[in-house]
């Protein structure tokens, strides 16, 4: 009797391995960047940790036995130098992970031109520069993956973060376009969009009570952690995601799927008139 399916079964755990691969991590000094550096290293990759501050960048590189390079990836000359140094040391680049980004929080009316330019540089300029400079080198090395970290702010409105949200929405569109352009040379380009994550920066700005309160609004009852985001980055960096390209993975515990209707359904406002079933809100 002939088997219905005799196609080869791959070594799925082996597809996660990154042995002999060289990865650059931009923003490796703390939080998601540090965890991503550890994840890639544990999977066998040689990891080059990049950051503007030497001390934390070198500390993470020491933790994983990697290489540290100090530089500002929003500056073309620095990004070119970083790529050149990696090529000189290893002779190849197989992937890049970019964690960089932070919001400038203020109402639209209070933004000036400098604020707007700063926000888009911090969110997008390094994405553009690293893709333009590093993607061809990954292609020359036989192909690989680039993973950028976005935000659910790119699809959801958050108070006083209009410019940040706009820049993160632009990142998602850039990833789609870049994946189309560089796919022909074997470079996959994707992004991860976290929600609120318990990074050192977040813990420094929010109290434990505020973090617990935020977590209670998530379907899973908690906000994310850097290792949870790094796990998704590792998946997208590895051959387990070999047919995933130009995508944004929302690693945010289901919060983006939550409608305001969910909150309205739990309680009526004071003195609300009686409603029949036909007046219930619905989404489309």
C-alpha positions in Angstrom: 0.0 0.0 0.0 1.4 3.4 -1.0 1.7 6.0 1.7 -0.6 8.9 1.3 2.2 11.4 2.1 5.8 10.5 1.7 7.3 14.0 1.6 10.4 14.4 3.7 10.0 15.6 7.3 12.5 18.3 8.2 14.4 18.6 11.5 12.2 21.3 12.9 14.4 22.0 15.9 17.4 22.1 13.6 15.7 24.9 11.6 15.8 27.0 14.7 19.6 26.8 14.9 21.8 29.7 13.7 25.2 28.0 13.9 28.0 29.8 12.0 25.6 32.7 11.3 26.6 36.3 12.0 23.9 38.6 13.4 24.0 42.3 14.2 21.7 43.5 17.0 21.1 47.3 17.1 20.1 48.5 20.5 21.6 45.4 22.3 22.4 47.1 25.6 19.2 46.4 27.6 15.6 45.1 27.5 14.4 43.4 24.3 17.8 44.0 22.6 19.7 42.2 25.4 17.3 39.3 25.4 17.4 39.1 21.6 21.2 39.0 21.7 21.0 36.1 24.2 18.4 34.3 22.1 20.4 34.5 18.9 23.6 33.5 20.7 21.9 30.4 22.4 20.8 29.3 18.9 24.5 29.3 17.8 24.9 32.7 16.1 27.9 35.0 16.4 26.3 38.2 17.7 27.6 41.7 17.2 26.0 44.0 19.9 25.6 47.6 18.8 24.7 50.6 20.9 25.4 54.3 21.4 26.6 53.7 25.0 29.7 51.6 25.3 29.3 50.3 28.8 25.9 48.5 28.5 26.7 47.4 25.0 30.0 45.9 26.0 28.5 44.3 29.1 25.9 42.4 27.0 28.6 41.3 24.5 30.6 40.0 27.4 27.6 38.0 28.7 27.2 36.1 25.4 30.8 36.0 24.2 30.0 38.4 21.4 31.4 41.5 19.9 30.6 45.1 20.9 30.6 48.1 18.5 29.7 51.6 19.7 27.8 53.7 17.2 24.7 55.6 16.3 22.7 53.7 13.7 20.7 56.8 12.8 23.9 58.3 11.3 24.8 57.0 7.8 28.6 57.1 8.5 28.2 55.1 11.7 25.9 52.5 10.1 28.3 52.1 7.2 31.2 51.7 9.7 29.4 49.1 11.7 28.7 47.1 8.6 32.3 47.4 7.4 33.7 46.3 10.8 31.5 43.2 10.9 32.4 42.3 7.3 36.1 42.8 8.1 35.9 40.6 11.2 33.6 37.8 10.0 33.5 38.1 6.2 29.8 37.8 6.2 26.5 39.1 7.7 23.5 36.7 7.9 21.0 38.8 9.7 20.2 42.0 11.6 17.8 42.7 14.5 16.9 46.3 15.2 15.3 47.2 18.5 15.8 51.0 18.4 13.0 53.4 19.1 11.2 55.4 21.7 8.3 57.8 21.8 8.2 61.6 22.3 5.0 62.0 24.3 3.1 65.2 23.9 -0.1 66.4 22.1 0.0 67.2 18.4 -0.5 70.9 19.2 2.7 71.0 21.2 4.9 69.3 18.6 7.3 71.5 16.7 9.2 70.6 13.5 12.3 69.4 15.5 10.1 67.1 17.6 8.5 65.6 14.5 11.9 65.1 12.8 13.4 63.6 16.0 10.5 61.1 16.3 10.8 59.9 12.7 14.6 59.7 12.9 14.5 57.6 16.1 11.8 55.3 14.7 12.7 55.0 11.1 16.0 56.4 9.9 18.0 53.5 11.3 15.5 51.1 9.6 16.2 52.8 6.3 19.9 53.0 6.7 20.4 49.4 8.0 18.3 48.0 5.2 20.0 50.0 2.5 23.5 49.2 3.8 23.2 45.7 5.3 20.5 43.9 3.2 22.8 43.7 0.2 25.6 42.3 2.4 23.2 39.6 3.7 22.3 38.8 0.1 26.0 38.5 -0.8 26.5 36.2 2.2 23.8 33.7 0.9 20.7 35.3 2.3 19.2 35.7 5.7 16.8 37.7 7.8 16.2 41.2 9.1 13.8 41.7 12.0 12.7 45.2 13.1 10.8 46.0 16.3 7.7 48.1 15.8 4.7 48.7 18.1 1.0 48.3 18.3 1.0 52.1 18.3 1.3 51.6 14.5 -2.3 50.4 14.4 -3.9 51.7 17.6 -4.3 55.2 19.0 -2.5 56.0 22.2 -2.7 59.3 24.0 -0.2 61.9 23.0 1.7 59.5 20.7 0.4 60.6 17.3 3.9 61.1 15.8 5.2 57.8 17.3 2.2 55.9 16.0 2.6 57.4 12.6 6.3 56.5 12.5 5.5 52.9 13.6 2.8 52.6 11.0 5.4 53.8 8.4 7.8 51.1 9.7 5.3 48.4 8.9 4.8 49.7 5.4 8.6 50.0 4.9 9.0 46.4 5.9 6.5 45.3 3.3 8.2 47.2 0.6 11.7 46.3 1.6 10.8 42.6 1.7 9.5 42.8 -1.8 12.7 44.5 -3.1 15.2 42.3 -1.3 13.4 39.0 -1.4 15.1 38.3 -4.8 18.5 38.2 -3.1 17.3 35.9 -0.3 16.7 38.5 2.4 13.6 38.1 4.4 12.4 41.3 6.2 9.8 41.2 9.0 8.9 43.1 12.1 7.5 42.4 15.6 4.9 44.8 17.1 4.8 44.4 20.9 2.3 46.1 23.2 3.4 47.3 26.6 6.6 45.4 27.6 8.2 45.3 31.1 11.6 46.7 29.9 13.9 48.6 32.2 12.8 51.8 30.7 9.1 51.0 31.3 9.8 49.9 34.9 11.7 53.1 35.4 8.7 55.2 34.3 5.8 53.3 35.7 5.1 52.1 39.2 4.4 48.4 39.9 0.8 49.4 40.6 0.5 51.0 37.2 2.0 48.0 35.5 -0.4 45.6 37.3 -3.3 47.8 36.3 -2.2 47.9 32.7 -1.8 44.1 32.7 -5.3 43.6 34.1 -6.6 45.1 30.8 -4.9 42.5 28.6 -6.7 39.3 27.8 -3.8 37.3 29.3 -3.9 39.4 32.4 -0.3 40.6 32.1 1.9 42.8 30.0 4.7 41.4 27.9 8.3 40.6 28.9 11.5 41.1 26.9 12.2 37.4 26.6 8.7 36.8 25.1 9.4 39.4 22.4 12.9 38.0 21.9 11.4 34.5 21.3 9.4 35.9 18.4 12.5 37.6 17.0 14.4 34.3 17.2 11.6 32.6 15.2 11.7 35.3 12.5 15.5 35.2 12.4 15.6 31.4 11.9 14.7 29.1 9.1 11.6 28.1 11.0 10.0 31.2 9.4 11.6 30.6 6.0 8.3 31.5 4.2 7.4 34.5 6.4 8.3 37.7 4.6 7.1 41.3 4.7 5.0 40.6 7.8 4.4 42.2 11.2 3.8 39.8 14.0 1.8 41.3 16.8 3.3 39.9 20.0 1.1 41.8 22.4 -1.0 39.3 24.3 -4.2 39.9 22.3 -4.7 43.5 23.4 -5.0 44.8 19.8 -8.0 42.6 19.2 -9.9 44.1 22.2 -12.7 46.5 21.2 -14.1 49.3 23.2 -17.3 47.3 23.0 -15.7 44.8 25.4 -15.4 47.5 28.0 -18.9 48.9 27.4 -20.5 45.5 27.7 -19.5 45.0 31.4 -21.4 48.0 32.8 -24.0 50.5 31.7 -23.3 54.2 32.3 -25.4 55.8 35.2 -29.1 56.3 34.4 -28.8 54.6 31.1 -32.1 54.0 29.4 -33.2 50.4 28.9 -32.2 48.9 25.5 -33.6 46.0 23.6 -31.4 43.5 21.9 -31.6 45.2 18.5 -29.8 48.3 19.9 -26.6 46.3 20.9 -23.4 47.7 19.4 -21.6 45.6 16.8 -18.3 45.8 15.1 -17.7 45.3 11.4 
